[in-house]
Amino acid sequence: MKTDTVEDISFLLYFMPVVMYIISTILYVTVSGLTFQESFLSVTRNPYWLVLSLLAVSASLIFHIRSSNEDERTGLISIHAKRMRIIGIIIILLSLGEAIAVSNAQTNAIGLFITGRLPILFTAIMFLQSAFIQIPFAVKTENNKFIISVFSSVLILASPILYYLTNMIGLPFVVNLSVSLVLVIFGALLFTRN
């Protein structure tokens, strides 16, 4: 695939968290008939938004890194680390702006913002993942590279499935989310270092 196309697709995948956030907000207000505050809390406490957003950002990173030469990867990793931090800041500012806009005399904007905790968590994960992908790590043999590539793909693809299964058996939300996030972060970390 041409490098311009790969770069465009990778860049557009970074906007998926923002697009999903905005579309979810509009759908909750218009279709579900929720108030603006209920819509805000429904979007910012939706774990599927978080997992899909993390998968989109990880897919962007993996797609771009995989299509590049080994010489370019170090530079691309630093570019993606910067993009992760930027998208994290955009999401948290979008969420904070919406919390301020939908708050009224009975609700505190900061309290509403903190109650919708997932944008804060998304930003924290973006900053952590951007730090983790810049840690030097090398795999020498071709067999190890293939095994790590398959293993990292399985980790990333298993994240939403594992979240769904742990949610079905009734484990606490924090456990469900933590397991899914650990899989996505370590899968992306292994993929970029392969």
MDAnalysis code that builds the backbone (N, CA, C; Angstrom):
import MDAnalysis as mda
import numpy as np

u = mda.Universe.empty(582, n_residues=194, atom_resindex=np.repeat(np.arange(194), 3), trajectory=True)
u.add_TopologyAttr("name", ["N", "CA", "C"] * 194)
u.add_TopologyAttr("resid", np.arange(1, 195))
u.add_TopologyAttr("resname", ["MET", "LYS", "THR", "ASP", "THR", "VAL", "GLU", "ASP", "ILE", "SER", "PHE", "LEU", "LEU", "TYR", "PHE", "MET", "PRO", "VAL", "VAL", "MET", "TYR", "ILE", "ILE", "SER", "THR", "ILE", "LEU", "TYR", "VAL", "THR", "VAL", "SER", "GLY", "LEU", "THR", "PHE", "GLN", "GLU", "SER", "PHE", "LEU", "SER", "VAL", "THR", "ARG", "ASN", "PRO", "TYR", "TRP", "LEU", "VAL", "LEU", "SER", "LEU", "LEU", "ALA", "VAL", "SER", "ALA", "SER", "LEU", "ILE", "PHE", "HIS", "ILE", "ARG", "SER", "SER", "ASN", "GLU", "ASP", "GLU", "ARG", "THR", "GLY", "LEU", "ILE", "SER", "ILE", "HIS", "ALA", "LYS", "ARG", "MET", "ARG", "ILE", "ILE", "GLY", "ILE", "ILE", "ILE", "ILE", "LEU", "LEU", "SER", "LEU", "GLY", "GLU", "ALA", "ILE", "ALA", "VAL", "SER", "ASN", "ALA", "GLN", "THR", "ASN", "ALA", "ILE", "GLY", "LEU", "PHE", "ILE", "THR", "GLY", "ARG", "LEU", "PRO", "ILE", "LEU", "PHE", "THR", "ALA", "ILE", "MET", "PHE", "LEU", "GLN", "SER", "ALA", "PHE", "ILE", "GLN", "ILE", "PRO", "PHE", "ALA", "VAL", "LYS", "THR", "GLU", "ASN", "ASN", "LYS", "PHE", "ILE", "ILE", "SER", "VAL", "PHE", "SER", "SER", "VAL", "LEU", "ILE", "LEU", "ALA", "SER", "PRO", "ILE", "LEU", "TYR", "TYR", "LEU", "THR", "ASN", "MET", "ILE", "GLY", "LEU", "PRO", "PHE", "VAL", "VAL", "ASN", "LEU", "SER", "VAL", "SER", "LEU", "VAL", "LEU", "VAL", "ILE", "PHE", "GLY", "ALA", "LEU", "LEU", "PHE", "THR", "ARG", "ASN"])
u.atoms.positions = np.array([
    [0.844, -1.172, 0.000],
    [0.000, 0.000, 0.000],
    [0.892, 1.239, 0.000],
    [0.452, 2.281, -0.664],
    [1.246, 3.506, -0.740],
    [1.381, 4.136, 0.643],
    [2.533, 4.756, 0.863],
    [2.777, 5.342, 2.179],
    [1.832, 6.492, 2.493],
    [1.444, 7.266, 1.485],
    [0.502, 8.364, 1.744],
    [-0.842, 7.831, 2.214],
    [-1.303, 6.759, 1.597],
    [-2.577, 6.153, 1.989],
    [-2.496, 5.596, 3.402],
    [-1.396, 4.929, 3.699],
    [-1.202, 4.366, 5.040],
    [-1.175, 5.476, 6.085],
    [-0.463, 6.552, 5.792],
    [-0.403, 7.675, 6.730],
    [-1.776, 8.305, 6.929],
    [-2.541, 8.431, 5.843],
    [-3.884, 9.014, 5.952],
    [-4.809, 8.142, 6.791],
    [-4.788, 6.841, 6.536],
    [-5.635, 5.922, 7.305],
    [-5.230, 5.943, 8.773],
    [-3.933, 5.912, 9.016],
    [-3.433, 5.941, 10.395],
    [-3.840, 7.229, 11.096],
    [-3.726, 8.341, 10.396],
    [-4.088, 9.630, 10.982],
    [-5.585, 9.697, 11.269],
    [-6.401, 9.179, 10.353],
    [-7.853, 9.202, 10.545],
    [-8.297, 8.297, 11.692],
    [-7.587, 7.192, 11.908],
    [-7.940, 6.307, 13.019],
    [-7.769, 6.999, 14.371],
    [-6.870, 7.972, 14.436],
    [-6.698, 8.715, 15.683],
    [-7.921, 9.566, 16.024],
    [-8.717, 9.916, 15.019],
    [-9.906, 10.728, 15.279],
    [-11.129, 9.892, 15.636],
    [-11.019, 8.572, 15.572],
    [-12.159, 7.715, 15.903],
    [-12.684, 7.940, 17.324],
    [-11.836, 8.115, 18.342],
    [-12.385, 8.388, 19.678],
    [-13.241, 9.655, 19.717],
    [-12.798, 10.700, 19.030],
    [-13.563, 11.954, 19.006],
    [-14.865, 11.763, 18.240],
    [-14.786, 11.098, 17.088],
    [-15.979, 10.863, 16.271],
    [-16.990, 10.010, 17.035],
    [-16.527, 8.935, 17.671],
    [-17.438, 8.080, 18.436],
    [-18.049, 8.843, 19.613],
    [-17.270, 9.687, 20.254],
    [-17.758, 10.487, 21.384],
    [-18.873, 11.427, 20.926],
    [-18.622, 12.151, 19.849],
    [-19.608, 13.127, 19.362],
    [-20.863, 12.434, 18.843],
    [-20.698, 11.369, 18.066],
    [-21.862, 10.649, 17.531],
    [-22.678, 10.031, 18.661],
    [-22.011, 9.462, 19.650],
    [-22.729, 8.882, 20.793],
    [-23.520, 9.946, 21.540],
    [-22.925, 11.106, 21.734],
    [-23.624, 12.194, 22.422],
    [-24.866, 12.610, 21.647],
    [-24.728, 12.783, 20.351],
    [-25.869, 13.185, 19.520],
    [-26.955, 12.122, 19.540],
    [-26.557, 10.850, 19.430],
    [-27.552, 9.771, 19.434],
    [-28.276, 9.666, 20.771],
    [-27.549, 9.813, 21.868],
    [-28.197, 9.730, 23.179],
    [-29.208, 10.857, 23.383],
    [-28.897, 12.044, 22.885],
    [-29.815, 13.171, 23.063],
    [-31.006, 13.066, 22.114],
    [-30.743, 12.765, 20.847],
    [-31.829, 12.788, 19.860],
    [-32.664, 11.517, 19.852],
    [-32.031, 10.370, 19.836],
    [-32.767, 9.107, 19.705],
    [-33.301, 8.622, 21.049],
    [-32.450, 8.614, 22.061],
    [-32.861, 8.085, 23.364],
    [-33.699, 9.068, 24.162],
    [-33.624, 10.334, 23.835],
    [-34.398, 11.333, 24.553],
    [-33.868, 11.643, 25.939],
    [-32.591, 11.401, 26.163],
    [-31.996, 11.704, 27.463],
    [-31.739, 13.204, 27.578],
    [-31.665, 13.684, 28.802],
    [-31.275, 15.077, 29.007],
    [-29.795, 15.209, 28.669],
    [-29.325, 16.443, 28.587],
    [-27.928, 16.653, 28.236],
    [-26.985, 16.070, 29.290],
    [-27.339, 16.188, 30.563],
    [-26.500, 15.622, 31.621],
    [-26.503, 14.099, 31.577],
    [-27.675, 13.508, 31.377],
    [-27.750, 12.046, 31.280],
    [-26.981, 11.548, 30.066],
    [-27.076, 12.284, 28.971],
    [-26.334, 11.925, 27.767],
    [-24.832, 11.997, 28.015],
    [-24.386, 13.060, 28.689],
    [-22.969, 13.208, 29.011],
    [-22.479, 12.024, 29.836],
    [-23.239, 11.674, 30.871],
    [-22.833, 10.558, 31.726],
    [-22.911, 9.223, 30.990],
    [-23.874, 9.068, 30.101],
    [-23.977, 7.823, 29.334],
    [-22.781, 7.639, 28.414],
    [-22.339, 8.719, 27.799],
    [-21.194, 8.625, 26.888],
    [-19.897, 8.450, 27.667],
    [-19.704, 9.246, 28.697],
    [-18.425, 9.230, 29.412],
    [-18.278, 8.053, 30.368],
    [-19.325, 7.286, 30.561],
    [-19.226, 6.087, 31.399],
    [-19.470, 4.824, 30.586],
    [-19.380, 4.931, 29.266],
    [-19.598, 3.803, 28.376],
    [-18.267, 3.081, 28.138],
    [-18.092, 1.894, 28.694],
    [-16.815, 1.198, 28.535],
    [-16.541, 0.759, 27.099],
    [-17.594, 0.568, 26.312],
    [-17.388, 0.177, 24.918],
    [-16.724, 1.306, 24.138],
    [-17.083, 2.551, 24.454],
    [-16.416, 3.688, 23.821],
    [-14.924, 3.655, 24.152],
    [-14.606, 3.384, 25.400],
    [-13.205, 3.373, 25.818],
    [-12.425, 2.270, 25.116],
    [-12.954, 1.062, 25.127],
    [-12.237, -0.066, 24.519],
    [-12.092, 0.138, 23.015],
    [-13.159, 0.562, 22.341],
    [-13.082, 0.788, 20.895],
    [-12.138, 1.938, 20.557],
    [-12.102, 2.954, 21.388],
    [-11.177, 4.068, 21.163],
    [-9.731, 3.614, 21.311],
    [-9.468, 2.821, 22.324],
    [-8.108, 2.308, 22.513],
    [-7.704, 1.378, 21.378],
    [-8.649, 0.571, 20.915],
    [-8.358, -0.308, 19.781],
    [-8.083, 0.495, 18.515],
    [-8.817, 1.578, 18.289],
    [-8.602, 2.411, 17.100],
    [-7.217, 3.052, 17.130],
    [-6.825, 3.570, 18.280],
    [-5.508, 4.196, 18.397],
    [-4.406, 3.143, 18.245],
    [-4.586, 1.987, 18.853],
    [-3.592, 0.916, 18.721],
    [-3.516, 0.415, 17.284],
    [-4.663, 0.291, 16.624],
    [-4.678, -0.149, 15.225],
    [-3.962, 0.864, 14.339],
    [-4.140, 2.139, 14.624],
    [-3.452, 3.178, 13.864],
    [-1.941, 3.041, 13.999],
    [-1.498, 2.858, 15.218],
    [-0.073, 2.690, 15.485],
    [0.474, 1.456, 14.781],
    [-0.199, 0.344, 14.945],
    [0.274, -0.916, 14.374],
    [0.272, -0.861, 12.852],
    [-0.798, -0.338, 12.279],
    [-0.925, -0.258, 10.828],
    [0.203, 0.571, 10.227],
    [0.496, 1.698, 10.837],
    [1.537, 2.577, 10.315],
    [2.931, 1.986, 10.514],
    [3.179, 1.412, 11.666],
    [4.493, 0.832, 11.950],
    [4.759, -0.373, 11.050],
    [3.751, -1.215, 10.860],
    [3.909, -2.420, 10.050],
    [4.194, -2.118, 8.587],
    [3.694, -1.006, 8.100],
    [3.875, -0.688, 6.686],
    [5.148, 0.118, 6.428],
    [5.934, 0.362, 7.452],
    [7.147, 1.164, 7.294],
    [8.388, 0.277, 7.297],
    [9.496, 0.861, 6.891],
    [10.785, 0.170, 6.956],
    [11.297, 0.202, 8.388],
    [12.202, -0.711, 8.694],
    [12.740, -0.754, 10.055],
    [13.528, 0.505, 10.395],
    [14.103, 1.152, 9.380],
    [14.879, 2.369, 9.628],
    [13.990, 3.524, 10.090],
    [12.750, 3.555, 9.595],
    [11.839, 4.661, 9.894],
    [11.079, 4.473, 11.198],
    [11.103, 3.296, 11.770],
    [10.221, 2.979, 12.894],
    [10.475, 3.819, 14.134],
    [11.710, 4.118, 14.436],
    [11.995, 4.917, 15.629],
    [11.366, 6.300, 15.517],
    [11.503, 6.913, 14.350],
    [10.886, 8.220, 14.135],
    [9.372, 8.153, 14.170],
    [8.807, 7.086, 13.580],
    [7.349, 6.926, 13.574],
    [6.801, 6.696, 14.977],
    [7.541, 5.961, 15.777],
    [7.089, 5.705, 17.150],
    [7.024, 7.013, 17.937],
    [8.006, 7.881, 17.757],
    [7.953, 9.163, 18.473],
    [6.819, 10.042, 17.948],
    [6.518, 9.969, 16.647],
    [5.379, 10.715, 16.090],
    [4.075, 10.196, 16.685],
    [3.934, 8.880, 16.754],
    [2.710, 8.296, 17.302],
    [2.578, 8.562, 18.801],
    [3.686, 8.589, 19.508],
    [3.627, 8.916, 20.939],
    [3.095, 10.335, 21.126],
    [3.538, 11.246, 20.279],
    [3.044, 12.628, 20.353],
    [1.559, 12.681, 20.002],
    [1.151, 11.946, 18.971],
    [-0.265, 11.919, 18.581],
    [-1.140, 11.354, 19.693],
    [-0.645, 10.337, 20.388],
    [-1.417, 9.756, 21.493],
    [-1.657, 10.787, 22.591],
    [-0.625, 11.539, 22.904],
    [-0.789, 12.571, 23.927],
    [-1.753, 13.657, 23.456],
    [-1.669, 14.024, 22.187],
    [-2.565, 15.060, 21.652],
    [-4.013, 14.593, 21.677],
    [-4.285, 13.362, 21.234],
    [-5.676, 12.880, 21.220],
    [-6.198, 12.732, 22.648],
    [-5.338, 12.363, 23.580],
    [-5.752, 12.302, 24.983],
    [-6.165, 13.671, 25.504],
    [-5.389, 14.690, 25.158],
    [-5.715, 16.053, 25.588],
    [-6.998, 16.536, 24.915],
    [-7.179, 16.220, 23.637],
    [-8.406, 16.621, 22.934],
    [-9.628, 16.004, 23.600],
    [-9.554, 14.713, 23.921],
    [-10.699, 14.032, 24.541],
    [-11.010, 14.629, 25.911],
    [-9.989, 14.897, 26.703],
    [-10.258, 15.421, 28.042],
    [-10.805, 16.845, 27.973],
    [-10.319, 17.647, 27.029],
    [-10.856, 19.002, 26.870],
    [-12.281, 18.976, 26.330],
    [-12.562, 18.064, 25.411],
    [-13.922, 17.907, 24.889],
    [-14.884, 17.512, 26.002],
    [-14.461, 16.574, 26.823],
    [-15.292, 16.118, 27.936],
    [-15.493, 17.225, 28.974],
    [-14.430, 17.927, 29.296],
    [-14.536, 19.027, 30.257],
    [-15.431, 20.140, 29.715],
    [-15.280, 20.459, 28.444],
    [-16.130, 21.476, 27.832],
    [-17.591, 21.086, 27.845],
    [-17.864, 19.816, 27.559],
    [-19.249, 19.353, 27.596],
    [-19.788, 19.363, 29.025],
    [-18.967, 18.975, 29.991],
    [-19.410, 18.994, 31.392],
    [-19.757, 20.412, 31.828],
    [-18.962, 21.380, 31.421],
    [-19.250, 22.777, 31.756],
    [-20.524, 23.237, 31.054],
    [-20.699, 22.824, 29.798],
    [-21.866, 23.258, 29.024],
    [-23.176, 22.676, 29.550],
    [-23.156, 21.436, 30.037],
    [-24.409, 20.797, 30.459],
    [-24.697, 20.958, 31.948],
    [-23.757, 21.507, 32.704],
    [-24.017, 21.683, 34.142],
    [-24.995, 22.832, 34.350],
    [-25.702, 22.757, 35.463],
    [-26.658, 23.814, 35.798],
    [-26.497, 24.175, 37.269],
    [-27.484, 24.841, 37.827],
    [-27.387, 25.304, 39.216],
    [-27.310, 24.149, 40.211],
    [-27.936, 23.017, 39.895],
    [-27.928, 21.883, 40.823],
    [-26.673, 21.017, 40.705],
    [-25.978, 21.083, 39.588],
    [-24.809, 20.218, 39.388],
    [-23.545, 21.048, 39.246],
    [-22.484, 20.506, 39.753],
    [-21.170, 21.114, 39.665],
    [-20.487, 20.562, 38.411],
    [-19.921, 21.417, 37.579],
    [-19.294, 20.975, 36.330],
    [-18.115, 20.041, 36.591],
    [-17.305, 20.354, 37.580],
    [-16.145, 19.508, 37.880],
    [-16.599, 18.163, 38.441],
    [-17.611, 18.172, 39.292],
    [-18.150, 16.914, 39.820],
    [-18.727, 16.051, 38.713],
    [-19.417, 16.673, 37.779],
    [-19.970, 15.953, 36.634],
    [-18.848, 15.392, 35.765],
    [-17.804, 16.186, 35.566],
    [-16.648, 15.763, 34.776],
    [-15.956, 14.554, 35.409],
    [-15.789, 14.582, 36.718],
    [-15.127, 13.474, 37.415],
    [-16.018, 12.237, 37.448],
    [-17.328, 12.427, 37.537],
    [-18.250, 11.287, 37.532],
    [-18.176, 10.536, 36.209],
    [-18.047, 11.253, 35.121],
    [-17.831, 10.610, 33.826],
    [-16.355, 10.330, 33.664],
    [-15.892, 9.296, 34.286],
    [-14.463, 9.067, 34.515],
    [-13.687, 8.525, 33.321],
    [-14.324, 7.989, 32.315],
    [-13.595, 7.306, 31.251],
    [-12.761, 8.225, 30.356],
    [-13.171, 9.461, 30.054],
    [-12.249, 10.329, 29.309],
    [-10.957, 10.618, 30.080],
    [-11.060, 10.715, 31.396],
    [-9.858, 10.903, 32.213],
    [-8.975, 9.664, 32.115],
    [-9.604, 8.498, 32.195],
    [-8.868, 7.243, 32.078],
    [-8.257, 7.090, 30.692],
    [-8.994, 7.456, 29.653],
    [-8.481, 7.389, 28.283],
    [-7.229, 8.244, 28.137],
    [-7.276, 9.459, 28.662],
    [-6.120, 10.351, 28.573],
    [-4.931, 9.782, 29.339],
    [-5.182, 9.237, 30.512],
    [-4.093, 8.634, 31.291],
    [-3.474, 7.459, 30.540],
    [-4.314, 6.646, 29.921],
    [-3.803, 5.498, 29.169],
    [-3.009, 5.959, 27.952],
    [-3.468, 7.011, 27.289],
    [-2.728, 7.527, 26.130],
    [-1.346, 8.018, 26.546],
    [-1.265, 8.701, 27.680],
    [0.034, 9.170, 28.148],
    [0.926, 7.997, 28.562],
    [0.350, 6.997, 29.232],
    [1.134, 5.814, 29.607],
    [1.594, 5.035, 28.384],
    [0.683, 4.820, 27.450],
    [1.041, 4.053, 26.260],
    [2.085, 4.800, 25.435],
    [1.979, 6.122, 25.359],
    [2.981, 6.879, 24.610],
    [4.354, 6.771, 25.274],
    [4.374, 6.658, 26.586],
    [5.652, 6.471, 27.279],
    [6.178, 5.052, 27.075],
    [5.292, 4.063, 27.138],
    [5.714, 2.671, 26.990],
    [6.245, 2.353, 25.597],
    [5.651, 2.915, 24.559],
    [6.103, 2.552, 23.213],
    [7.464, 3.143, 22.886],
    [7.930, 4.087, 23.676],
    [9.241, 4.674, 23.423],
    [10.369, 3.971, 24.169],
    [10.049, 2.953, 24.946],
    [11.077, 2.186, 25.651],
    [11.790, 1.292, 24.638],
    [13.127, 1.335, 24.578],
    [13.847, 0.496, 23.614],
    [13.675, -0.989, 23.932],
    [13.463, -1.755, 22.883],
    [13.238, -3.190, 23.020],
    [13.519, -3.799, 21.661],
    [14.294, -4.864, 21.600],
    [14.629, -5.453, 20.302],
    [14.466, -6.962, 20.351],
    [14.020, -7.513, 19.231],
    [13.896, -8.954, 19.055],
    [14.838, -9.332, 17.921],
    [15.674, -10.330, 18.134],
    [16.731, -10.629, 17.173],
    [16.316, -11.605, 16.072],
    [15.834, -12.773, 16.409],
    [15.613, -13.800, 15.390],
    [14.266, -13.639, 14.706],
    [14.188, -14.168, 13.483],
    [12.949, -14.085, 12.701],
    [11.839, -14.925, 13.322],
    [12.178, -16.084, 13.898],
    [11.153, -16.915, 14.538],
    [10.520, -16.190, 15.717],
    [11.345, -15.544, 16.518],
    [10.812, -14.782, 17.651],
    [9.948, -13.623, 17.179],
    [10.336, -12.975, 16.082],
    [9.542, -11.867, 15.557],
    [8.157, -12.342, 15.144],
    [8.089, -13.484, 14.471],
    [6.793, -14.007, 14.028],
    [5.929, -14.395, 15.225],
    [6.522, -15.065, 16.191],
    [5.769, -15.489, 17.380],
    [5.251, -14.268, 18.143],
    [6.085, -13.266, 18.313],
    [5.660, -12.059, 19.019],
    [4.587, -11.325, 18.226],
    [4.704, -11.316, 16.909],
    [3.686, -10.673, 16.074],
    [2.329, -11.344, 16.240],
    [2.305, -12.657, 16.202],
    [1.049, -13.398, 16.373],
    [0.510, -13.199, 17.791],
    [1.382, -13.292, 18.775],
    [0.971, -13.139, 20.171],
    [0.392, -11.751, 20.436],
    [1.039, -10.717, 19.904],
    [0.530, -9.360, 20.122],
    [-0.805, -9.152, 19.418],
    [-0.987, -9.744, 18.246],
    [-2.282, -9.649, 17.552],
    [-3.378, -10.320, 18.362],
    [-3.070, -11.474, 18.920],
    [-4.049, -12.195, 19.736],
    [-4.405, -11.381, 20.981],
    [-3.414, -10.762, 21.610],
    [-3.683, -9.934, 22.793],
    [-4.633, -8.789, 22.472],
    [-4.376, -8.100, 21.380],
    [-5.213, -6.951, 21.024],
    [-6.615, -7.396, 20.638],
    [-6.729, -8.454, 19.849],
    [-8.048, -8.927, 19.421],
    [-8.840, -9.553, 20.567],
    [-8.149, -10.062, 21.571],
    [-8.839, -10.684, 22.702],
    [-9.383, -9.659, 23.692],
    [-8.926, -8.430, 23.607],
    [-9.336, -7.411, 24.573],
    [-10.845, -7.198, 24.653],
    [-11.547, -6.892, 23.551],
    [-13.000, -6.700, 23.682],
    [-13.742, -7.988, 24.036],
    [-13.243, -9.116, 23.546],
    [-13.883, -10.404, 23.851],
    [-13.771, -10.701, 25.340],
    [-12.583, -10.489, 25.889],
    [-12.373, -10.738, 27.312],
    [-13.189, -9.774, 28.166],
    [-13.298, -8.524, 27.726],
    [-14.133, -7.566, 28.457],
    [-15.580, -8.053, 28.494],
    [-16.082, -8.477, 27.356],
    [-17.464, -8.947, 27.277],
    [-17.676, -10.171, 28.169],
    [-16.741, -11.118, 28.127],
    [-16.887, -12.341, 28.928],
    [-16.803, -12.055, 30.425],
    [-15.863, -11.209, 30.834],
    [-15.761, -10.896, 32.265],
    [-16.961, -10.086, 32.733],
    [-17.531, -9.297, 31.842],
    [-18.742, -8.552, 32.181],
    [-19.930, -9.503, 32.330],
    [-19.992, -10.524, 31.479],
    [-21.087, -11.498, 31.544],
    [-21.063, -12.304, 32.835],
    [-19.871, -12.645, 33.320],
    [-19.818, -13.456, 34.540],
    [-19.957, -12.605, 35.800],
    [-20.026, -11.289, 35.631],
    [-20.346, -10.421, 36.756],
    [-19.163, -9.906, 37.551],
    [-17.978, -9.894, 36.967],
    [-16.834, -9.320, 37.672],
    [-16.996, -7.806, 37.764],
    [-16.376, -7.187, 38.745],
    [-16.494, -5.729, 38.882],
    [-15.966, -4.995, 37.646],
    [-16.512, -3.821, 37.435],
    [-16.156, -3.004, 36.275],
    [-14.655, -2.743, 36.199],
    [-14.042, -2.449, 37.325],
    [-12.614, -2.134, 37.352],
    [-11.789, -3.325, 36.869],
    [-12.173, -4.522, 37.250],
    [-11.461, -5.727, 36.817],
    [-11.630, -5.913, 35.311],
    [-12.874, -5.788, 34.828],
    [-13.135, -5.948, 33.395],
    [-12.289, -4.986, 32.573],
    [-12.339, -3.743, 32.970],
    [-11.643, -2.707, 32.227],
    [-10.132, -2.861, 32.333],
    [-9.638, -3.161, 33.503],
    [-8.194, -3.300, 33.702],
    [-7.616, -4.414, 32.847],
    [-8.288, -5.543, 32.817],
    [-7.800, -6.673, 32.025],
    [-7.772, -6.304, 30.545],
    [-8.830, -5.683, 30.058],
    [-8.888, -5.290, 28.648],
    [-7.803, -4.283, 28.296],
    [-7.601, -3.321, 29.162],
    [-6.609, -2.288, 28.885],
    [-5.190, -2.829, 28.921],
    [-4.925, -3.713, 29.837],
    [-3.597, -4.324, 29.903],
    [-3.311, -5.093, 28.617],
    [-4.308, -5.815, 28.110],
    [-4.120, -6.554, 26.859],
    [-3.836, -5.621, 25.689],
    [-4.572, -4.537, 25.587],
    [-4.368, -3.593, 24.483],
    [-2.992, -2.938, 24.572],
    [-2.616, -2.492, 25.759],
    [-1.337, -1.793, 25.908],
    [-0.164, -2.726, 25.628],
    [-0.164, -3.908, 26.205],
    [0.959, -4.813, 25.980],
    [0.967, -5.382, 24.567],
    [-0.205, -5.582, 23.988],
    [-0.259, -6.016, 22.592],
    [0.339, -4.972, 21.666],
    [-0.012, -3.711, 21.879],
    [0.540, -2.627, 21.053],
    [2.035, -2.466, 21.292],
    [2.452, -2.607, 22.535],
    [3.871, -2.491, 22.856],
    [4.677, -3.582, 22.158],
    [4.203, -4.815, 22.212],
    [4.901, -5.905, 21.532],
    [4.893, -5.720, 20.019],
    [3.777, -5.242, 19.492],
    [3.669, -5.072, 18.048],
    [4.644, -4.026, 17.532],
    [4.799, -2.930, 18.253],
    [5.686, -1.870, 17.777],
    [7.149, -2.258, 17.884],
    [7.467, -3.156, 18.748],
    [8.868, -3.547, 18.940],
    [9.253, -4.766, 18.128],
    [8.349, -5.256, 17.333],
    [8.619, -6.454, 16.540],
    [9.264, -6.068, 15.233],
])
